[in-house]
């Protein structure tokens, strides 16, 4: 009996050593996406303009990295906060830990090289080599054209510096280990010609990370097969629960009966450039995290290309209740 116990103890020790070794490797050896490229970007007017368009209307970097006014519909960006970071995304939103959007103005990225910013966007690794939680959807950005990533970097160098010390993000267990396995080397693709509206639309859908919010996932964060772009993803808000829309061309629950013009107008109706002002959202009224005012700045051609691509998807019937007011809010109505 003593011999059996001794063998069992040895096995436990070996297992403990192996597990400790594996966790140490994950913490120390990963992520392994390679060194930041040694590049120096020349910020030509054309490159900066492209980066501004992407950052504000396609990738909508400023959506998370600025302060948004949640007393108004869609939470438009508060003037004077562009890129300052500091927005908190916590466990109350269903996230595994607490995460803060970084300061991406020159005041926050001043010591970063162009290559380090490029790597952070496309591979999800910070200047210090730490993994970035994919709330900043670097797995999608790593599939863009590298010239568009360069344009984003060029634009970020030009925005107004804002001093704002942002707390460190704190992933909870086991995400504090898993997060090290998420960053991957980018697999850049060439941006399709804009005349190929379906291919170009697919490129914009990836860059805009539509799948990120409109596809249901497992608890492990993997896409549920057959539910891609079908909506129904829940987002907890102070006034209730929001569920994302079905973007597949299903006639009953998706975009099947939408015309190209109606799809474009849905975005353009929120364009501040044409006089739109976001309305105040009262308690228990429907709110959304969809940054309509930012996406509204996309060109009609680009919005039309997105529509053309979405119409090629397999229709998925997925009826959802778009918004459910919080019980406490219902009680006070």
Secondary structure per residue as TSV (DSSP state, phi and psi in degrees):
chain	resnum	aa	ss	phi	psi
A	1	X	-	360.0	-41.3
A	2	X	H	-62.6	-36.2
A	3	X	H	-65.8	-41.0
A	4	X	H	-64.0	-44.2
A	5	X	H	-62.9	-38.0
A	6	X	H	-64.4	-42.7
A	7	X	H	-64.0	-43.4
A	8	X	H	-61.1	-41.0
A	9	X	H	-64.8	-40.1
A	10	X	H	-63.6	-42.5
A	11	X	H	-61.0	-43.0
A	12	X	H	-63.2	-40.6
A	13	X	H	-63.7	-44.5
A	14	X	H	-61.9	-44.0
A	15	X	H	-61.7	-43.1
A	16	X	H	-61.8	-41.7
A	17	X	H	-64.6	-43.2
A	18	X	H	-64.3	-45.0
A	19	X	H	-64.6	-42.8
A	20	X	H	-61.7	-41.6
A	21	X	H	-63.9	-41.8
A	22	X	H	-65.0	-45.6
A	23	X	H	-65.4	-37.1
A	24	X	H	-63.8	-41.8
A	25	X	H	-62.1	-45.0
A	26	X	H	-60.3	-42.3
A	27	X	H	-72.2	-36.6
A	28	X	H	-101.1	-41.3
A	29	X	H	-84.5	-18.3
A	30	X	-	-118.0	155.2
A	31	X	-	-74.9	154.1
A	32	X	-	-124.8	80.8
A	33	X	-	-110.7	6.5
A	34	X	-	90.5	168.5
A	35	X	-	-71.8	156.1
A	36	X	-	-64.6	137.4
A	37	X	-	-64.0	144.8
A	38	X	-	-88.3	89.3
A	39	X	-	-128.9	150.4
A	40	X	-	-128.0	110.9
A	41	X	-	-88.0	129.5
A	42	X	-	-89.2	112.7
A	43	X	-	-79.2	75.3
A	44	X	-	-67.4	155.6
A	45	X	H	-55.2	-39.4
A	46	X	H	-66.3	-40.8
A	47	X	H	-68.5	-43.3
A	48	X	H	-64.4	-40.8
A	49	X	H	-62.6	-40.3
A	50	X	H	-64.9	-43.2
A	51	X	H	-64.1	-39.4
A	52	X	H	-62.7	-43.3
A	53	X	H	-61.9	-46.1
A	54	X	I	-65.5	-48.3
A	55	X	I	-66.1	-29.5
A	56	X	I	-103.2	-19.9
A	57	X	I	-131.5	-13.6
A	58	X	I	-119.1	-68.0
A	59	X	S	-71.9	-21.1
A	60	X	-	42.7	52.3
A	61	X	H	-55.6	-36.6
A	62	X	H	-71.8	-12.2
A	63	X	H	-57.4	-50.3
A	64	X	H	-94.0	-25.0
A	65	X	H	-96.3	13.8
A	66	X	S	-127.6	175.2
A	67	X	-	-89.8	129.3
A	68	X	B	-109.5	142.8
A	69	X	-	-88.8	95.6
A	70	X	T	-80.0	4.5
A	71	X	T	-83.2	-7.8
A	72	X	B	-120.2	153.9
A	73	X	T	-58.9	129.8
A	74	X	T	74.6	3.1
A	75	X	-	56.0	61.5
A	76	X	-	-60.7	153.9
A	77	X	B	-66.6	134.5
A	78	X	-	-73.0	125.5
A	79	X	T	-53.9	138.9
A	80	X	T	87.3	5.2
A	81	X	-	-117.2	9.8
A	82	X	T	-56.9	113.9
A	83	X	T	83.9	0.7
A	84	X	-	-71.4	-17.7
A	85	X	-	72.6	-171.0
A	86	X	-	99.7	-10.1
A	87	X	-	-64.5	135.6
A	88	X	E	-99.5	133.8
A	89	X	E	-127.8	106.9
A	90	X	-	-116.5	-169.2
A	91	X	G	-66.4	-22.0
A	92	X	G	-65.6	-16.5
A	93	X	G	-95.9	5.4
A	94	X	T	87.3	13.9
A	95	X	-	-89.8	149.5
A	96	X	S	-82.4	70.0
A	97	X	E	128.5	-166.5
A	98	X	E	-121.9	129.7
A	99	X	E	-129.7	143.8
A	100	X	E	-122.3	135.3
A	101	X	-	-69.7	132.8
A	102	X	-	-74.9	158.2
A	103	X	-	-76.9	111.6
A	104	X	-	-107.7	15.5
A	105	X	S	-78.6	167.3
A	106	X	H	-56.1	-22.4
A	107	X	H	-71.1	-26.9
A	108	X	H	-96.1	-26.4
A	109	X	H	-112.1	13.7
A	110	X	T	-56.1	-35.9
A	111	X	T	-89.7	-7.5
A	112	X	S	-76.6	142.9
A	113	X	-	-81.8	164.1
A	114	X	H	-58.4	-39.1
A	115	X	H	-66.1	-34.9
A	116	X	H	-69.6	-38.1
A	117	X	H	-67.5	-42.6
A	118	X	H	-56.7	-45.6
A	119	X	H	-67.1	-39.5
A	120	X	H	-61.1	-43.4
A	121	X	H	-69.2	-43.5
A	122	X	H	-94.2	-17.8
A	123	X	H	-128.2	-10.9
A	124	X	-	77.5	36.8
A	125	X	B	-129.4	133.1
A	126	X	-	-76.6	176.0
A	127	X	T	-57.7	-35.2
A	128	X	T	-83.5	0.6
A	129	X	S	86.7	12.2
A	130	X	-	-88.4	146.8
A	131	X	B	-73.0	145.6
A	132	X	-	-103.9	131.2
A	133	X	-	-62.8	136.3
A	134	X	T	-72.3	18.4
A	135	X	T	-58.9	-34.1
A	136	X	S	-87.4	102.9
A	137	X	-	-73.9	63.8
A	138	X	H	-61.4	-27.4
A	139	X	H	-60.4	-28.6
A	140	X	H	-81.4	-42.4
A	141	X	H	-63.6	-29.0
A	142	X	T	-70.1	-6.1
A	143	X	T	-104.2	6.5
A	144	X	S	-83.9	178.5
A	145	X	-	-75.3	132.7
A	146	X	H	-60.3	-27.5
A	147	X	H	-67.6	-28.7
A	148	X	H	-73.7	-33.3
A	149	X	H	-66.5	-40.6
A	150	X	H	-59.3	-41.3
A	151	X	H	-63.6	-39.8
A	152	X	H	-61.1	-44.4
A	153	X	H	-62.1	-44.8
A	154	X	H	-59.0	-41.8
A	155	X	H	-67.8	-44.3
A	156	X	H	-59.1	-29.8
A	157	X	T	-69.3	-17.1
A	158	X	T	-101.2	-12.1
A	159	X	S	-75.3	161.6
A	160	X	-	-63.4	127.2
A	161	X	-	-66.3	133.3
A	162	X	-	-131.3	119.3
A	163	X	-	-73.9	121.9
A	164	X	-	-159.8	106.9
A	165	X	-	-77.1	120.3
A	166	X	-	-105.6	134.4
A	167	X	-	-62.5	157.6
A	168	X	-	-75.7	142.3
A	169	X	-	-70.1	150.6
A	170	X	E	-132.3	91.1
A	171	X	E	-65.7	142.7
A	172	X	-	-87.5	165.4
A	173	X	T	-72.5	137.5
A	174	X	T	-92.8	7.7
A	175	X	H	-61.1	-26.9
A	176	X	H	-62.7	-19.1
A	177	X	H	-98.0	-44.9
A	178	X	H	-59.7	-36.4
A	179	X	G	-57.0	-27.7
A	180	X	G	-70.0	-20.0
A	181	X	G	-92.8	-6.7
A	182	X	T	-80.9	-46.3
A	183	X	-	-57.8	136.4
A	184	X	-	-132.9	156.7
A	185	X	-	-63.8	137.2
A	186	X	-	-64.9	151.4
A	187	X	-	-121.2	72.8
A	188	X	-	-58.0	147.1
A	189	X	-	-128.4	152.4
A	190	X	-	-73.8	134.9
A	191	X	-	-64.8	123.6
A	192	X	-	-63.1	158.1
A	193	X	-	-63.0	139.0
A	194	X	T	-64.6	-17.8
A	195	X	T	-74.3	-22.5
A	196	X	S	-88.1	82.7
A	197	X	H	-62.9	-33.2
A	198	X	H	-71.0	-48.1
A	199	X	H	-64.9	-41.3
A	200	X	H	-67.8	-36.9
A	201	X	H	-62.9	-40.2
A	202	X	H	-62.6	-38.5
A	203	X	H	-63.3	-43.8
A	204	X	H	-68.9	-36.8
A	205	X	H	-62.5	-38.7
A	206	X	H	-68.5	-46.7
A	207	X	H	-63.2	-35.4
A	208	X	T	-83.8	-2.1
A	209	X	T	51.5	42.0
A	210	X	H	-59.2	-39.2
A	211	X	H	-60.8	-31.8
A	212	X	H	-57.3	-41.3
A	213	X	H	-102.3	-17.6
A	214	X	H	-108.7	12.9
A	215	X	S	-127.2	126.3
A	216	X	-	-70.1	147.7
A	217	X	B	-129.9	162.0
A	218	X	-	-77.2	173.7
A	219	X	T	-62.0	-24.2
A	220	X	T	-83.8	-1.7
A	221	X	S	89.6	8.5
A	222	X	-	-91.7	145.2
A	223	X	B	-63.3	139.0
A	224	X	-	-80.7	117.7
A	225	X	T	-55.2	135.0
A	226	X	T	88.9	-7.9
A	227	X	-	-114.0	15.5
A	228	X	T	-61.5	128.2
A	229	X	T	65.5	10.7
A	230	X	-	-85.1	0.8
A	231	X	-	72.0	-165.9
A	232	X	-	88.0	1.5
A	233	X	-	-71.0	129.6
A	234	X	E	-91.8	139.7
A	235	X	E	-130.2	118.4
A	236	X	E	-77.4	124.2
A	237	X	E	-120.1	159.0
A	238	X	T	-54.6	-31.7
A	239	X	T	-97.9	-2.0
A	240	X	E	158.6	-161.8
A	241	X	E	-114.7	124.0
A	242	X	E	-99.0	142.7
A	243	X	E	-125.0	133.2
A	244	X	-	-69.1	155.1
A	245	X	-	-78.6	156.0
A	246	X	-	-80.8	116.8
A	247	X	-	-97.2	1.5
A	248	X	S	-79.4	161.5
A	249	X	-	-82.4	39.8
A	250	X	-	-72.2	133.3
A	251	X	T	-67.8	-30.1
A	252	X	T	-94.0	-39.8
A	253	X	T	-119.2	-1.8
A	254	X	S	-125.8	-142.9
A	255	X	S	-98.0	11.8
A	256	X	T	-54.6	-38.6
A	257	X	T	-98.3	3.7
A	258	X	-	-78.8	138.7
A	259	X	-	-87.8	163.4
A	260	X	H	-60.0	-41.9
A	261	X	H	-64.4	-41.2
A	262	X	H	-66.3	-37.7
A	263	X	H	-63.7	-47.2
A	264	X	H	-63.4	-42.9
A	265	X	H	-65.1	-30.3
A	266	X	H	-58.4	-34.8
A	267	X	H	-83.6	-48.0
A	268	X	H	-65.0	-21.0
A	269	X	T	-64.2	-16.1
A	270	X	T	-108.5	20.0
A	271	X	-	-83.6	113.2
A	272	X	G	-59.7	-25.2
A	273	X	G	-66.3	-19.4
A	274	X	G	-108.3	15.6
A	275	X	T	100.4	1.1
A	276	X	-	-67.3	136.2
A	277	X	-	-128.6	123.4
A	278	X	-	-61.8	132.1
A	279	X	-	-78.3	152.7
A	280	X	B	-66.5	135.9
A	281	X	-	-100.6	119.2
A	282	X	-	-84.6	164.6
A	283	X	T	-53.6	132.1
A	284	X	T	75.9	-2.4
A	285	X	S	-80.7	156.1
A	286	X	-	-66.2	129.2
A	287	X	-	-119.7	163.5
A	288	X	-	-144.6	149.5
A	289	X	-	-90.2	-8.2
A	290	X	-	-62.9	117.5
A	291	X	-	-79.5	72.1
A	292	X	H	-56.3	-41.9
A	293	X	H	-65.7	-25.2
A	294	X	H	-82.7	-49.1
A	295	X	H	-63.8	-25.1
A	296	X	T	-63.4	-19.3
A	297	X	T	-80.3	-3.7
A	298	X	S	-66.4	149.5
A	299	X	-	-68.7	155.0
A	300	X	H	-61.5	-33.8
A	301	X	H	-62.3	-45.3
A	302	X	H	-68.4	-41.1
A	303	X	H	-63.1	-38.7
A	304	X	H	-65.5	-35.4
A	305	X	H	-66.6	-40.1
A	306	X	H	-60.6	-45.4
A	307	X	H	-58.1	-45.9
A	308	X	H	-60.4	-40.0
A	309	X	H	-69.5	-45.3
A	310	X	H	-60.0	-31.4
A	311	X	T	-70.4	-14.3
A	312	X	T	-88.6	-7.8
A	313	X	S	-72.8	158.1
A	314	X	-	-69.7	126.9
A	315	X	-	-63.3	134.7
A	316	X	-	-127.7	121.9
A	317	X	-	-81.4	117.3
A	318	X	-	-148.6	79.8
A	319	X	-	-66.4	133.4
A	320	X	-	-138.2	152.1
A	321	X	-	-88.5	113.1
A	322	X	S	-63.5	-35.5
A	323	X	E	-147.3	132.9
A	324	X	E	-121.3	113.6
A	325	X	E	-60.8	147.0
A	326	X	-	-63.2	144.9
A	327	X	H	-57.4	-39.6
A	328	X	H	-64.5	-33.1
A	329	X	H	-72.7	-38.2
A	330	X	H	-61.5	-41.1
A	331	X	H	-64.0	-26.7
A	332	X	H	-95.1	-1.3
A	333	X	-	-71.2	360.0
